């Protein structure tokens, strides 16, 4: 009978079908093998991956590798949600994101006897895709940082 090490090797080679076949044989003989469920979670993709990792944790709550991989999946899913939500944000027509600016010299000197007219050139121009993508990535990284901070905070709480 082939073992889990052979399944891991198949995954490392990129042969997920072979890995799934090996793990299926192991699970036929021992359906409560938590490590086999975890390896199966690595050999598949999509929603089944999360399902199999949860099964592994259910069978062995001390299986830290499965917990870590599941947390990574959940963080990736949350990040994808944040990116999708940010991508859906639209600036309503007639609303400008350009704030009026005051030169640093005027702010430091306090001399504002003559108010300056705000520079509105390009106020109705669409946001460039390049800056929008950069903003999306920045927001996604910030969201991921927040999620990880919350996760580690929760993990540090006494049980």
N, C-alpha and C positions, 0 to 999 in steps of 0.2 A: 504494500500500500504506500502511495506517495504521501509525503508529509507537507507541513506548512512551509518549511524552508524552500521546497521546490516551488510552491505557489508564490512565495516572495520573489524568488529568482525569476519566475515567469513575468511577474509584474515589472521587475527591474528591466527586463528585456523588452517590455512593451507588449507582451503577449497576454492580454487580459482574458482572452477566451480560454487559454490553457490554464491560467490561474483559477478561473471560475470552475473549470472542470475538476481540477485537483481538490479545491475546497468543497465542491459538491459531493465528491466521494467521501471526504472526511466527515461532512455533516450528515450523510446518510448513516454512517456508523455511530456518530456521536452528535446528535442535534443540539446538545447543550454546550458545545465547545465554543466558548466565548472568543478565543483567539481566532478560530476559523471564521466566525462571523465578522470579526474585525478585518481580517485579510480579504474576505469577500467584499467588504465595504471599500477597500482600496482597489479592488479589481473591477468595480462597476462605476458608473457615472450617474449623474442626475439625482432624482429623489430617492432612488434605491440605495444610494451610498449612505445617505443619512439614516435611512431605515435600518440598514444592516449594522451601522455603528451603534445605533440606539439599542439594537438587540444584543450586541456584544456587551454593552454597559449594563443592560438589564440582567444578563447572566452573570457578569462579574463586575460589580460596581467599583472595584479597585483597579480596573484596567485603565491605567493613566494614559496610555498611548491613544486608545479609542476616545477618551474624553477630550484630549488635546485636538485630535483630528475633527471631532464633532464641533468643538468650539471654533476651529478655523472655518469649517463649512458655514456655521451660523454667522460668523463675522463677515465672510464673503457674501452671503445672502443679504445681510443687512447693508453692506456696502453697495451691492448692486441695486437695492431698493433706493438708497439715498441718491445714487447716480441717476437712476430713472426719474426720481422726483425732481431733481435739479434740472435734468434735461427738459422736463415738461414746463418749467417756469418760463413765462413769456412776459415781456415788458409791454403793458397796454399802450395802444396808440396815443400819442400826445403826451406821454410821460417820459421825462428825460432823466437819465441816470447821471448826467453831468452836473456836478455841484458847482456853484459859483466859487471861484477861488480868490484869495487875497494873497498877494506876494508876502513872503516871509518878512521882508524888510518892514512892511506896513504893520504886520502883526507885532513885531518886536518894538517898533517905535511908538505904537499907539496912535499915530497920526492918521485919523480917518476923517479929516475935514471934508474931503471930496470923495463921496462914495464912487466906487468903480462899477461900471456896468459889467455884469457877468458875461463871460464868454459863452455864447450859446451856439457857436458854429458847430455844426455836426450834432446838435442836440437830438435831432430826429433820425440820425443815422442808425442803422441796425448794429447790434453788437457783432463784432467779428467772430467767426467760428473759432479762430485760434485762441483768442482771449477767453471765449466761452468754454472751450475745452480745458484750458489751463485752470479756470475757475472751478470747473467741475472736478478736476483732479484734486485741486487744493481742498475743496469741501469734502471730497471722499476721504482724503487722508485725515482730515480733522475728525470726521465722523468715525473713522476706524480707530483713531487714537482714543476718542471718548468711549467707544464701545469696549476697547481693550482695558481702559482704566476701570470702567464699571465692572467688567468681568473679573479682573484681578482683585478689585475691592471686595466683591462678593465672595471670591475664593478665600480671601484672608479672614473672613468672619468666622468666629468659632461656631462649631456645630452644636 
